[in-house]
Amino acid sequence: MDVREAVKDKANYAEIVKWFQGLGDLDLDQLVLLAETIDAMSEEIFEHYKALCDILKGQLQRIRRICKEVGIENEFPEESMRSRLAYVVKMAGREGAILPEKYAWLAE
């Protein structure tokens, strides 16, 4: 699915939610895509907007737990990976999907 195109039409929102739900544990590129999709969505269709925010929050909770256990540098050894994670955390905070202060250390 080309999510960047699909998000331009509100009629596709339910399909976008199902697509992200079907992915399971997201990798960093998928997390970036999810955050950017939420950013591009209209909040008017709150049910779908909220569903995507919940997916993002759940994914970041999973990553936060893993990073607490093994360390962020071990889980994301490359600076570019940590940079993308920081981008997602900042966007998620801006969209209200997470409490920024709980995840700030992932964005440092």
Secondary structure, 3 states (H helix, E strand, C coil): CCHHHHCCCHHHHHHHHHHHHCCCCCCHHHHHHHHHHHHHCCCCCHHHHHHHHHHHHHHHHHHHHHHHHHCHHHHCCCHHHHHHHHHHHHHHHHHCCCCHHHHHHHHC
